[in-house]
């Protein structure tokens, strides 16, 4: 049995989200720009955003 693809599953989950929780490092290099532009986000470790130039 083939395991589900984590990436594909995450893309499908993102389509249903109204709020996205993301840490500062992932926010800096958000890999899902085409599938899910960030609109309503909660940033974990937001005090580190200036280090990432965001």
Secondary structure as GFF3:
##gff-version 3
##sequence-region A 1 54
A	DSSP	alpha_helix	6	16	.	.	.	ID=ss1
A	DSSP	beta_strand	20	23	.	.	.	ID=ss2
A	DSSP	alpha_helix	24	28	.	.	.	ID=ss3
A	DSSP	beta_strand	41	44	.	.	.	ID=ss4
A	DSSP	three_ten_helix	46	48	.	.	.	ID=ss5
A	DSSP	alpha_helix	49	52	.	.	.	ID=ss6
###
